[in-house]
Amino acid sequence: MAFDPNKIDRIVQLARAYGATRVILFGSALDAPQTARDIDIACDGVPGWKLFELAAKIEDELEIPSDIIPLTPASRFTQSIEKRGKILL
């Protein structure tokens, strides 16, 4: 299943509804959307377990597996995401 880039607006809407203040797309959905099998998102502003709820909501509505990670605390991985990812919010 390929990731449809037109679904980005809905991802941002859902993330905002959960309190996200920053959302960054990274991974295969950014690099090769035609062959992406999931969507990788990093975000700020969504408290702990709500990240899992947001991931489930995205999966249910967009019908694509999703991985969501918090941007804080900062790490080398999150710094790499911030440099290379696409800022959605």
mmCIF file as gemmi writes it, N, C-alpha and C atoms, coordinates in Angstrom:
data_model
loop_
_atom_site.group_PDB
_atom_site.id
_atom_site.type_symbol
_atom_site.label_atom_id
_atom_site.label_alt_id
_atom_site.label_comp_id
_atom_site.label_asym_id
_atom_site.label_entity_id
_atom_site.label_seq_id
_atom_site.pdbx_PDB_ins_code
_atom_site.Cartn_x
_atom_site.Cartn_y
_atom_site.Cartn_z
_atom_site.occupancy
_atom_site.B_iso_or_equiv
_atom_site.pdbx_formal_charge
_atom_site.auth_seq_id
_atom_site.auth_asym_id
_atom_site.pdbx_PDB_model_num
ATOM 1 N N . MET Axp A 1 ? 0.85 -1.187 0 1 0 ? 1 A 1
ATOM 2 C CA . MET Axp A 1 ? 0 0 0 1 0 ? 1 A 1
ATOM 3 C C . MET Axp A 1 ? 0.887 1.239 0 1 0 ? 1 A 1
ATOM 4 N N . ALA Axp A 2 ? 0.656 2.134 -0.917 1 0 ? 2 A 1
ATOM 5 C CA . ALA Axp A 2 ? 1.408 3.382 -0.995 1 0 ? 2 A 1
ATOM 6 C C . ALA Axp A 2 ? 0.741 4.445 -0.128 1 0 ? 2 A 1
ATOM 7 N N . PHE Axp A 3 ? 1.554 5.351 0.359 1 0 ? 3 A 1
ATOM 8 C CA . PHE Axp A 3 ? 1.036 6.467 1.149 1 0 ? 3 A 1
ATOM 9 C C . PHE Axp A 3 ? 0.576 7.567 0.209 1 0 ? 3 A 1
ATOM 10 N N . ASP Axp A 4 ? -0.624 8.06 0.426 1 0 ? 4 A 1
ATOM 11 C CA . ASP Axp A 4 ? -1.192 9.131 -0.391 1 0 ? 4 A 1
ATOM 12 C C . ASP Axp A 4 ? -0.832 10.477 0.238 1 0 ? 4 A 1
ATOM 13 N N . PRO Axp A 5 ? 0.04 11.253 -0.396 1 0 ? 5 A 1
ATOM 14 C CA . PRO Axp A 5 ? 0.441 12.543 0.173 1 0 ? 5 A 1
ATOM 15 C C . PRO Axp A 5 ? -0.728 13.504 0.403 1 0 ? 5 A 1
ATOM 16 N N . ASN Axp A 6 ? -1.844 13.28 -0.273 1 0 ? 6 A 1
ATOM 17 C CA . ASN Axp A 6 ? -3.017 14.137 -0.083 1 0 ? 6 A 1
ATOM 18 C C . ASN Axp A 6 ? -3.638 13.976 1.302 1 0 ? 6 A 1
ATOM 19 N N . LYS Axp A 7 ? -3.229 12.965 2.029 1 0 ? 7 A 1
ATOM 20 C CA . LYS Axp A 7 ? -3.785 12.722 3.366 1 0 ? 7 A 1
ATOM 21 C C . LYS Axp A 7 ? -3.077 13.523 4.458 1 0 ? 7 A 1
ATOM 22 N N . ILE Axp A 8 ? -2.08 14.285 4.083 1 0 ? 8 A 1
ATOM 23 C CA . ILE Axp A 8 ? -1.303 15.042 5.07 1 0 ? 8 A 1
ATOM 24 C C . ILE Axp A 8 ? -2.173 16.038 5.827 1 0 ? 8 A 1
ATOM 25 N N . ASP Axp A 9 ? -3.075 16.71 5.144 1 0 ? 9 A 1
ATOM 26 C CA . ASP Axp A 9 ? -3.945 17.679 5.821 1 0 ? 9 A 1
ATOM 27 C C . ASP Axp A 9 ? -4.738 17.015 6.936 1 0 ? 9 A 1
ATOM 28 N N . ARG Axp A 10 ? -5.218 15.802 6.694 1 0 ? 10 A 1
ATOM 29 C CA . ARG Axp A 10 ? -5.992 15.095 7.72 1 0 ? 10 A 1
ATOM 30 C C . ARG Axp A 10 ? -5.096 14.704 8.893 1 0 ? 10 A 1
ATOM 31 N N . ILE Axp A 11 ? -3.878 14.327 8.626 1 0 ? 11 A 1
ATOM 32 C CA . ILE Axp A 11 ? -2.941 13.997 9.702 1 0 ? 11 A 1
ATOM 33 C C . ILE Axp A 11 ? -2.736 15.22 10.593 1 0 ? 11 A 1
ATOM 34 N N . VAL Axp A 12 ? -2.542 16.377 9.988 1 0 ? 12 A 1
ATOM 35 C CA . VAL Axp A 12 ? -2.345 17.611 10.752 1 0 ? 12 A 1
ATOM 36 C C . VAL Axp A 12 ? -3.591 17.939 11.566 1 0 ? 12 A 1
ATOM 37 N N . GLN Axp A 13 ? -4.772 17.793 10.988 1 0 ? 13 A 1
ATOM 38 C CA . GLN Axp A 13 ? -6.02 18.045 11.722 1 0 ? 13 A 1
ATOM 39 C C . GLN Axp A 13 ? -6.131 17.14 12.944 1 0 ? 13 A 1
ATOM 40 N N . LEU Axp A 14 ? -5.855 15.864 12.75 1 0 ? 14 A 1
ATOM 41 C CA . LEU Axp A 14 ? -5.938 14.919 13.866 1 0 ? 14 A 1
ATOM 42 C C . LEU Axp A 14 ? -4.909 15.256 14.938 1 0 ? 14 A 1
ATOM 43 N N . ALA Axp A 15 ? -3.686 15.561 14.523 1 0 ? 15 A 1
ATOM 44 C CA . ALA Axp A 15 ? -2.633 15.896 15.484 1 0 ? 15 A 1
ATOM 45 C C . ALA Axp A 15 ? -3.007 17.134 16.292 1 0 ? 15 A 1
ATOM 46 N N . ARG Axp A 16 ? -3.553 18.14 15.639 1 0 ? 16 A 1
ATOM 47 C CA . ARG Axp A 16 ? -3.991 19.348 16.354 1 0 ? 16 A 1
ATOM 48 C C . ARG Axp A 16 ? -5.072 19.014 17.374 1 0 ? 16 A 1
ATOM 49 N N . ALA Axp A 17 ? -5.988 18.137 17.003 1 0 ? 17 A 1
ATOM 50 C CA . ALA Axp A 17 ? -7.074 17.748 17.91 1 0 ? 17 A 1
ATOM 51 C C . ALA Axp A 17 ? -6.533 17.085 19.176 1 0 ? 17 A 1
ATOM 52 N N . TYR Axp A 18 ? -5.363 16.481 19.079 1 0 ? 18 A 1
ATOM 53 C CA . TYR Axp A 18 ? -4.736 15.847 20.237 1 0 ? 18 A 1
ATOM 54 C C . TYR Axp A 18 ? -3.751 16.78 20.936 1 0 ? 18 A 1
ATOM 55 N N . GLY Axp A 19 ? -3.667 18.03 20.493 1 0 ? 19 A 1
ATOM 56 C CA . GLY Axp A 19 ? -2.833 19.018 21.16 1 0 ? 19 A 1
ATOM 57 C C . GLY Axp A 19 ? -1.445 19.207 20.595 1 0 ? 19 A 1
ATOM 58 N N . ALA Axp A 20 ? -1.167 18.621 19.443 1 0 ? 20 A 1
ATOM 59 C CA . ALA Axp A 20 ? 0.175 18.74 18.862 1 0 ? 20 A 1
ATOM 60 C C . ALA Axp A 20 ? 0.504 20.193 18.543 1 0 ? 20 A 1
ATOM 61 N N . THR Axp A 21 ? 1.725 20.57 18.875 1 0 ? 21 A 1
ATOM 62 C CA . THR Axp A 21 ? 2.209 21.909 18.563 1 0 ? 21 A 1
ATOM 63 C C . THR Axp A 21 ? 3.235 21.885 17.432 1 0 ? 21 A 1
ATOM 64 N N . ARG Axp A 22 ? 3.812 20.712 17.2 1 0 ? 22 A 1
ATOM 65 C CA . ARG Axp A 22 ? 4.758 20.507 16.095 1 0 ? 22 A 1
ATOM 66 C C . ARG Axp A 22 ? 4.572 19.096 15.569 1 0 ? 22 A 1
ATOM 67 N N . VAL Axp A 23 ? 4.567 18.946 14.25 1 0 ? 23 A 1
ATOM 68 C CA . VAL Axp A 23 ? 4.451 17.632 13.618 1 0 ? 23 A 1
ATOM 69 C C . VAL Axp A 23 ? 5.444 17.588 12.462 1 0 ? 23 A 1
ATOM 70 N N . ILE Axp A 24 ? 6.253 16.53 12.432 1 0 ? 24 A 1
ATOM 71 C CA . ILE Axp A 24 ? 7.249 16.372 11.378 1 0 ? 24 A 1
ATOM 72 C C . ILE Axp A 24 ? 7.094 14.99 10.758 1 0 ? 24 A 1
ATOM 73 N N . LEU Axp A 25 ? 6.967 14.962 9.448 1 0 ? 25 A 1
ATOM 74 C CA . LEU Axp A 25 ? 6.899 13.716 8.69 1 0 ? 25 A 1
ATOM 75 C C . LEU Axp A 25 ? 8.318 13.281 8.356 1 0 ? 25 A 1
ATOM 76 N N . PHE Axp A 26 ? 8.61 11.994 8.524 1 0 ? 26 A 1
ATOM 77 C CA . PHE Axp A 26 ? 9.929 11.477 8.173 1 0 ? 26 A 1
ATOM 78 C C . PHE Axp A 26 ? 9.785 10.041 7.685 1 0 ? 26 A 1
ATOM 79 N N . GLY Axp A 27 ? 10.867 9.457 7.262 1 0 ? 27 A 1
ATOM 80 C CA . GLY Axp A 27 ? 10.843 8.058 6.847 1 0 ? 27 A 1
ATOM 81 C C . GLY Axp A 27 ? 10.343 7.856 5.425 1 0 ? 27 A 1
ATOM 82 N N . SER Axp A 28 ? 9.881 6.636 5.165 1 0 ? 28 A 1
ATOM 83 C CA . SER Axp A 28 ? 9.531 6.246 3.798 1 0 ? 28 A 1
ATOM 84 C C . SER Axp A 28 ? 8.386 7.052 3.2 1 0 ? 28 A 1
ATOM 85 N N . ALA Axp A 29 ? 7.432 7.49 4.007 1 0 ? 29 A 1
ATOM 86 C CA . ALA Axp A 29 ? 6.317 8.286 3.471 1 0 ? 29 A 1
ATOM 87 C C . ALA Axp A 29 ? 6.809 9.625 2.925 1 0 ? 29 A 1
ATOM 88 N N . LEU Axp A 30 ? 7.934 10.086 3.416 1 0 ? 30 A 1
ATOM 89 C CA . LEU Axp A 30 ? 8.532 11.328 2.917 1 0 ? 30 A 1
ATOM 90 C C . LEU Axp A 30 ? 9.477 11.038 1.746 1 0 ? 30 A 1
ATOM 91 N N . ASP Axp A 31 ? 10.321 10.027 1.918 1 0 ? 31 A 1
ATOM 92 C CA . ASP Axp A 31 ? 11.354 9.73 0.928 1 0 ? 31 A 1
ATOM 93 C C . ASP Axp A 31 ? 10.828 9.032 -0.323 1 0 ? 31 A 1
ATOM 94 N N . ALA Axp A 32 ? 9.874 8.131 -0.154 1 0 ? 32 A 1
ATOM 95 C CA . ALA Axp A 32 ? 9.35 7.349 -1.284 1 0 ? 32 A 1
ATOM 96 C C . ALA Axp A 32 ? 7.874 7.036 -1.064 1 0 ? 32 A 1
ATOM 97 N N . PRO Axp A 33 ? 7.005 8.043 -1.152 1 0 ? 33 A 1
ATOM 98 C CA . PRO Axp A 33 ? 5.587 7.827 -0.835 1 0 ? 33 A 1
ATOM 99 C C . PRO Axp A 33 ? 4.907 6.765 -1.698 1 0 ? 33 A 1
ATOM 100 N N . GLN Axp A 34 ? 5.409 6.55 -2.914 1 0 ? 34 A 1
ATOM 101 C CA . GLN Axp A 34 ? 4.793 5.562 -3.798 1 0 ? 34 A 1
ATOM 102 C C . GLN Axp A 34 ? 4.938 4.139 -3.27 1 0 ? 34 A 1
ATOM 103 N N . THR Axp A 35 ? 5.981 3.892 -2.493 1 0 ? 35 A 1
ATOM 104 C CA . THR Axp A 35 ? 6.219 2.543 -1.984 1 0 ? 35 A 1
ATOM 105 C C . THR Axp A 35 ? 6.123 2.445 -0.462 1 0 ? 35 A 1
ATOM 106 N N . ALA Axp A 36 ? 5.801 3.541 0.199 1 0 ? 36 A 1
ATOM 107 C CA . ALA Axp A 36 ? 5.733 3.542 1.671 1 0 ? 36 A 1
ATOM 108 C C . ALA Axp A 36 ? 4.631 2.606 2.16 1 0 ? 36 A 1
ATOM 109 N N . ARG Axp A 37 ? 4.943 1.853 3.197 1 0 ? 37 A 1
ATOM 110 C CA . ARG Axp A 37 ? 3.968 0.934 3.782 1 0 ? 37 A 1
ATOM 111 C C . ARG Axp A 37 ? 3.457 1.424 5.129 1 0 ? 37 A 1
ATOM 112 N N . ASP Axp A 38 ? 4.059 2.512 5.605 1 0 ? 38 A 1
ATOM 113 C CA . ASP Axp A 38 ? 3.6 3.107 6.856 1 0 ? 38 A 1
ATOM 114 C C . ASP Axp A 38 ? 3.936 4.593 6.83 1 0 ? 38 A 1
ATOM 115 N N . ILE Axp A 39 ? 3.511 5.263 7.885 1 0 ? 39 A 1
ATOM 116 C CA . ILE Axp A 39 ? 3.811 6.688 8.006 1 0 ? 39 A 1
ATOM 117 C C . ILE Axp A 39 ? 4.51 6.909 9.337 1 0 ? 39 A 1
ATOM 118 N N . ASP Axp A 40 ? 5.603 7.651 9.294 1 0 ? 40 A 1
ATOM 119 C CA . ASP Axp A 40 ? 6.385 7.958 10.49 1 0 ? 40 A 1
ATOM 120 C C . ASP Axp A 40 ? 6.24 9.442 10.786 1 0 ? 40 A 1
ATOM 121 N N . ILE Axp A 41 ? 5.836 9.731 12.017 1 0 ? 41 A 1
ATOM 122 C CA . ILE Axp A 41 ? 5.597 11.11 12.433 1 0 ? 41 A 1
ATOM 123 C C . ILE Axp A 41 ? 6.257 11.338 13.784 1 0 ? 41 A 1
ATOM 124 N N . ALA Axp A 42 ? 6.855 12.51 13.936 1 0 ? 42 A 1
ATOM 125 C CA . ALA Axp A 42 ? 7.37 12.941 15.235 1 0 ? 42 A 1
ATOM 126 C C . ALA Axp A 42 ? 6.576 14.177 15.629 1 0 ? 42 A 1
ATOM 127 N N . CYS Axp A 43 ? 6.228 14.278 16.909 1 0 ? 43 A 1
ATOM 128 C CA . CYS Axp A 43 ? 5.439 15.453 17.308 1 0 ? 43 A 1
ATOM 129 C C . CYS Axp A 43 ? 5.733 15.884 18.735 1 0 ? 43 A 1
ATOM 130 N N . ASP Axp A 44 ? 5.376 17.128 18.99 1 0 ? 44 A 1
ATOM 131 C CA . ASP Axp A 44 ? 5.438 17.738 20.318 1 0 ? 44 A 1
ATOM 132 C C . ASP Axp A 44 ? 4.025 18.114 20.727 1 0 ? 44 A 1
ATOM 133 N N . GLY Axp A 45 ? 3.805 18.158 22.024 1 0 ? 45 A 1
ATOM 134 C CA . GLY Axp A 45 ? 2.547 18.659 22.552 1 0 ? 45 A 1
ATOM 135 C C . GLY Axp A 45 ? 1.501 17.607 22.858 1 0 ? 45 A 1
ATOM 136 N N . VAL Axp A 46 ? 1.736 16.372 22.442 1 0 ? 46 A 1
ATOM 137 C CA . VAL Axp A 46 ? 0.783 15.299 22.715 1 0 ? 46 A 1
ATOM 138 C C . VAL Axp A 46 ? 1.326 14.496 23.889 1 0 ? 46 A 1
ATOM 139 N N . PRO Axp A 47 ? 0.604 14.48 25.019 1 0 ? 47 A 1
ATOM 140 C CA . PRO Axp A 47 ? 1.107 13.789 26.2 1 0 ? 47 A 1
ATOM 141 C C . PRO Axp A 47 ? 1.142 12.271 26.032 1 0 ? 47 A 1
ATOM 142 N N . GLY Axp A 48 ? 2.182 11.667 26.6 1 0 ? 48 A 1
ATOM 143 C CA . GLY Axp A 48 ? 2.426 10.233 26.659 1 0 ? 48 A 1
ATOM 144 C C . GLY Axp A 48 ? 1.5 9.284 25.925 1 0 ? 48 A 1
ATOM 145 N N . TRP Axp A 49 ? 0.551 8.714 26.659 1 0 ? 49 A 1
ATOM 146 C CA . TRP Axp A 49 ? -0.314 7.672 26.098 1 0 ? 49 A 1
ATOM 147 C C . TRP Axp A 49 ? -1.225 8.191 25.003 1 0 ? 49 A 1
ATOM 148 N N . LYS Axp A 50 ? -1.431 9.498 24.92 1 0 ? 50 A 1
ATOM 149 C CA . LYS Axp A 50 ? -2.254 10.071 23.846 1 0 ? 50 A 1
ATOM 150 C C . LYS Axp A 50 ? -1.587 9.882 22.481 1 0 ? 50 A 1
ATOM 151 N N . LEU Axp A 51 ? -0.254 9.731 22.475 1 0 ? 51 A 1
ATOM 152 C CA . LEU Axp A 51 ? 0.439 9.438 21.221 1 0 ? 51 A 1
ATOM 153 C C . LEU Axp A 51 ? -0.082 8.139 20.614 1 0 ? 51 A 1
ATOM 154 N N . PHE Axp A 52 ? -0.33 7.14 21.477 1 0 ? 52 A 1
ATOM 155 C CA . PHE Axp A 52 ? -0.846 5.86 20.994 1 0 ? 52 A 1
ATOM 156 C C . PHE Axp A 52 ? -2.259 6.016 20.442 1 0 ? 52 A 1
ATOM 157 N N . GLU Axp A 53 ? -3.063 6.833 21.111 1 0 ? 53 A 1
ATOM 158 C CA . GLU Axp A 53 ? -4.42 7.104 20.62 1 0 ? 53 A 1
ATOM 159 C C . GLU Axp A 53 ? -4.372 7.797 19.262 1 0 ? 53 A 1
ATOM 160 N N . LEU Axp A 54 ? -3.491 8.766 19.126 1 0 ? 54 A 1
ATOM 161 C CA . LEU Axp A 54 ? -3.353 9.485 17.862 1 0 ? 54 A 1
ATOM 162 C C . LEU Axp A 54 ? -2.912 8.533 16.752 1 0 ? 54 A 1
ATOM 163 N N . ALA Axp A 55 ? -1.942 7.686 17.037 1 0 ? 55 A 1
ATOM 164 C CA . ALA Axp A 55 ? -1.485 6.712 16.039 1 0 ? 55 A 1
ATOM 165 C C . ALA Axp A 55 ? -2.634 5.808 15.601 1 0 ? 55 A 1
ATOM 166 N N . ALA Axp A 56 ? -3.428 5.344 16.561 1 0 ? 56 A 1
ATOM 167 C CA . ALA Axp A 56 ? -4.567 4.474 16.239 1 0 ? 56 A 1
ATOM 168 C C . ALA Axp A 56 ? -5.598 5.214 15.397 1 0 ? 56 A 1
ATOM 169 N N . LYS Axp A 57 ? -5.839 6.471 15.722 1 0 ? 57 A 1
ATOM 170 C CA . LYS Axp A 57 ? -6.81 7.278 14.973 1 0 ? 57 A 1
ATOM 171 C C . LYS Axp A 57 ? -6.339 7.466 13.531 1 0 ? 57 A 1
ATOM 172 N N . ILE Axp A 58 ? -5.066 7.757 13.355 1 0 ? 58 A 1
ATOM 173 C CA . ILE Axp A 58 ? -4.514 7.918 12.004 1 0 ? 58 A 1
ATOM 174 C C . ILE Axp A 58 ? -4.634 6.61 11.232 1 0 ? 58 A 1
ATOM 175 N N . GLU Axp A 59 ? -4.288 5.501 11.88 1 0 ? 59 A 1
ATOM 176 C CA . GLU Axp A 59 ? -4.392 4.198 11.221 1 0 ? 59 A 1
ATOM 177 C C . GLU Axp A 59 ? -5.824 3.891 10.816 1 0 ? 59 A 1
ATOM 178 N N . ASP Axp A 60 ? -6.772 4.155 11.707 1 0 ? 60 A 1
ATOM 179 C CA . ASP Axp A 60 ? -8.183 3.884 11.411 1 0 ? 60 A 1
ATOM 180 C C . ASP Axp A 60 ? -8.695 4.733 10.256 1 0 ? 60 A 1
ATOM 181 N N . GLU Axp A 61 ? -8.411 6.022 10.294 1 0 ? 61 A 1
ATOM 182 C CA . GLU Axp A 61 ? -8.962 6.932 9.284 1 0 ? 61 A 1
ATOM 183 C C . GLU Axp A 61 ? -8.247 6.859 7.939 1 0 ? 61 A 1
ATOM 184 N N . LEU Axp A 62 ? -6.935 6.702 7.97 1 0 ? 62 A 1
ATOM 185 C CA . LEU Axp A 62 ? -6.168 6.728 6.729 1 0 ? 62 A 1
ATOM 186 C C . LEU Axp A 62 ? -5.843 5.337 6.199 1 0 ? 62 A 1
ATOM 187 N N . GLU Axp A 63 ? -6.137 4.333 7.004 1 0 ? 63 A 1
ATOM 188 C CA . GLU Axp A 63 ? -5.913 2.936 6.625 1 0 ? 63 A 1
ATOM 189 C C . GLU Axp A 63 ? -4.464 2.663 6.225 1 0 ? 63 A 1
ATOM 190 N N . ILE Axp A 64 ? -3.551 3.177 7.038 1 0 ? 64 A 1
ATOM 191 C CA . ILE Axp A 64 ? -2.128 2.915 6.849 1 0 ? 64 A 1
ATOM 192 C C . ILE Axp A 64 ? -1.483 2.846 8.232 1 0 ? 64 A 1
ATOM 193 N N . PRO Axp A 65 ? -0.611 1.868 8.478 1 0 ? 65 A 1
ATOM 194 C CA . PRO Axp A 65 ? 0.064 1.796 9.774 1 0 ? 65 A 1
ATOM 195 C C . PRO Axp A 65 ? 0.849 3.075 10.051 1 0 ? 65 A 1
ATOM 196 N N . SER Axp A 66 ? 0.887 3.48 11.321 1 0 ? 66 A 1
ATOM 197 C CA . SER Axp A 66 ? 1.612 4.703 11.666 1 0 ? 66 A 1
ATOM 198 C C . SER Axp A 66 ? 2.469 4.494 12.903 1 0 ? 66 A 1
ATOM 199 N N . ASP Axp A 67 ? 3.596 5.165 12.897 1 0 ? 67 A 1
ATOM 200 C CA . ASP Axp A 67 ? 4.495 5.2 14.045 1 0 ? 67 A 1
ATOM 201 C C . ASP Axp A 67 ? 4.642 6.661 14.43 1 0 ? 67 A 1
ATOM 202 N N . ILE Axp A 68 ? 4.389 6.955 15.696 1 0 ? 68 A 1
ATOM 203 C CA . ILE Axp A 68 ? 4.513 8.327 16.176 1 0 ? 68 A 1
ATOM 204 C C . ILE Axp A 68 ? 5.459 8.337 17.363 1 0 ? 68 A 1
ATOM 205 N N . ILE Axp A 69 ? 6.414 9.258 17.314 1 0 ? 69 A 1
ATOM 206 C CA . ILE Axp A 69 ? 7.352 9.394 18.418 1 0 ? 69 A 1
ATOM 207 C C . ILE Axp A 69 ? 7.333 10.835 18.917 1 0 ? 69 A 1
ATOM 208 N N . PRO Axp A 70 ? 7.636 11.033 20.203 1 0 ? 70 A 1
ATOM 209 C CA . PRO Axp A 70 ? 7.733 12.402 20.719 1 0 ? 70 A 1
ATOM 210 C C . PRO Axp A 70 ? 9.059 13.036 20.296 1 0 ? 70 A 1
ATOM 211 N N . LEU Axp A 71 ? 9.037 14.332 20.064 1 0 ? 71 A 1
ATOM 212 C CA . LEU Axp A 71 ? 10.264 15.055 19.726 1 0 ? 71 A 1
ATOM 213 C C . LEU Axp A 71 ? 11.076 15.415 20.965 1 0 ? 71 A 1
ATOM 214 N N . THR Axp A 72 ? 10.451 15.369 22.122 1 0 ? 72 A 1
ATOM 215 C CA . THR Axp A 72 ? 11.164 15.651 23.364 1 0 ? 72 A 1
ATOM 216 C C . THR Axp A 72 ? 11.043 14.454 24.288 1 0 ? 72 A 1
ATOM 217 N N . PRO Axp A 73 ? 12.085 14.12 25.005 1 0 ? 73 A 1
ATOM 218 C CA . PRO Axp A 73 ? 13.359 14.824 25.08 1 0 ? 73 A 1
ATOM 219 C C . PRO Axp A 73 ? 14.165 14.642 23.791 1 0 ? 73 A 1
ATOM 220 N N . ALA Axp A 74 ? 14.979 15.623 23.515 1 0 ? 74 A 1
ATOM 221 C CA . ALA Axp A 74 ? 15.798 15.603 22.303 1 0 ? 74 A 1
ATOM 222 C C . ALA Axp A 74 ? 16.829 14.482 22.361 1 0 ? 74 A 1
ATOM 223 N N . SER Axp A 75 ? 17.088 13.909 21.213 1 0 ? 75 A 1
ATOM 224 C CA . SER Axp A 75 ? 18.109 12.875 21.07 1 0 ? 75 A 1
ATOM 225 C C . SER Axp A 75 ? 18.743 13.05 19.693 1 0 ? 75 A 1
ATOM 226 N N . ARG Axp A 76 ? 19.757 12.269 19.398 1 0 ? 76 A 1
ATOM 227 C CA . ARG Axp A 76 ? 20.357 12.346 18.062 1 0 ? 76 A 1
ATOM 228 C C . ARG Axp A 76 ? 19.326 11.99 16.996 1 0 ? 76 A 1
ATOM 229 N N . PHE Axp A 77 ? 18.477 11.022 17.322 1 0 ? 77 A 1
ATOM 230 C CA . PHE Axp A 77 ? 17.444 10.598 16.383 1 0 ? 77 A 1
ATOM 231 C C . PHE Axp A 77 ? 16.462 11.732 16.1 1 0 ? 77 A 1
ATOM 232 N N . THR Axp A 78 ? 15.96 12.376 17.146 1 0 ? 78 A 1
ATOM 233 C CA . THR Axp A 78 ? 14.993 13.46 16.929 1 0 ? 78 A 1
ATOM 234 C C . THR Axp A 78 ? 15.655 14.665 16.254 1 0 ? 78 A 1
ATOM 235 N N . GLN Axp A 79 ? 16.919 14.895 16.555 1 0 ? 79 A 1
ATOM 236 C CA . GLN Axp A 79 ? 17.635 15.984 15.882 1 0 ? 79 A 1
ATOM 237 C C . GLN Axp A 79 ? 17.766 15.699 14.387 1 0 ? 79 A 1
ATOM 238 N N . SER Axp A 80 ? 18.003 14.443 14.046 1 0 ? 80 A 1
ATOM 239 C CA . SER Axp A 80 ? 18.071 14.047 12.64 1 0 ? 80 A 1
ATOM 240 C C . SER Axp A 80 ? 16.719 14.234 11.956 1 0 ? 80 A 1
ATOM 241 N N . ILE Axp A 81 ? 15.651 13.884 12.655 1 0 ? 81 A 1
ATOM 242 C CA . ILE Axp A 81 ? 14.299 14.068 12.113 1 0 ? 81 A 1
ATOM 243 C C . ILE Axp A 81 ? 14.04 15.549 11.859 1 0 ? 81 A 1
ATOM 244 N N . GLU Axp A 82 ? 14.433 16.386 12.808 1 0 ? 82 A 1
ATOM 245 C CA . GLU Axp A 82 ? 14.204 17.825 12.657 1 0 ? 82 A 1
ATOM 246 C C . GLU Axp A 82 ? 14.981 18.404 11.473 1 0 ? 82 A 1
ATOM 247 N N . LYS Axp A 83 ? 16.152 17.856 11.186 1 0 ? 83 A 1
ATOM 248 C CA . LYS Axp A 83 ? 16.964 18.342 10.068 1 0 ? 83 A 1
ATOM 249 C C . LYS Axp A 83 ? 16.444 17.841 8.723 1 0 ? 83 A 1
ATOM 250 N N . ARG Axp A 84 ? 16.034 16.57 8.683 1 0 ? 84 A 1
ATOM 251 C CA . ARG Axp A 84 ? 15.715 15.935 7.402 1 0 ? 84 A 1
ATOM 252 C C . ARG Axp A 84 ? 14.231 15.801 7.112 1 0 ? 84 A 1
ATOM 253 N N . GLY Axp A 85 ? 13.411 15.888 8.153 1 0 ? 85 A 1
ATOM 254 C CA . GLY Axp A 85 ? 11.98 15.681 7.968 1 0 ? 85 A 1
ATOM 255 C C . GLY Axp A 85 ? 11.269 16.881 7.37 1 0 ? 85 A 1
ATOM 256 N N . LYS Axp A 86 ? 10.002 16.671 7.049 1 0 ? 86 A 1
ATOM 257 C CA . LYS Axp A 86 ? 9.163 17.744 6.505 1 0 ? 86 A 1
ATOM 258 C C . LYS Axp A 86 ? 8.242 18.242 7.609 1 0 ? 86 A 1
ATOM 259 N N . ILE Axp A 87 ? 8.342 19.527 7.926 1 0 ? 87 A 1
ATOM 260 C CA . ILE Axp A 87 ? 7.514 20.114 8.978 1 0 ? 87 A 1
ATOM 261 C C . ILE Axp A 87 ? 6.094 20.274 8.445 1 0 ? 87 A 1
ATOM 262 N N . LEU Axp A 88 ? 5.15 19.639 9.137 1 0 ? 88 A 1
ATOM 263 C CA . LEU Axp A 88 ? 3.744 19.727 8.76 1 0 ? 88 A 1
ATOM 264 C C . LEU Axp A 88 ? 3.001 20.738 9.613 1 0 ? 88 A 1
ATOM 265 N N . LEU Axp A 89 ? 3.471 20.922 10.834 1 0 ? 89 A 1
ATOM 266 C CA . LEU Axp A 89 ? 2.842 21.854 11.783 1 0 ? 89 A 1
ATOM 267 C C . LEU Axp A 89 ? 3.919 22.391 12.697 1 0 ? 89 A 1
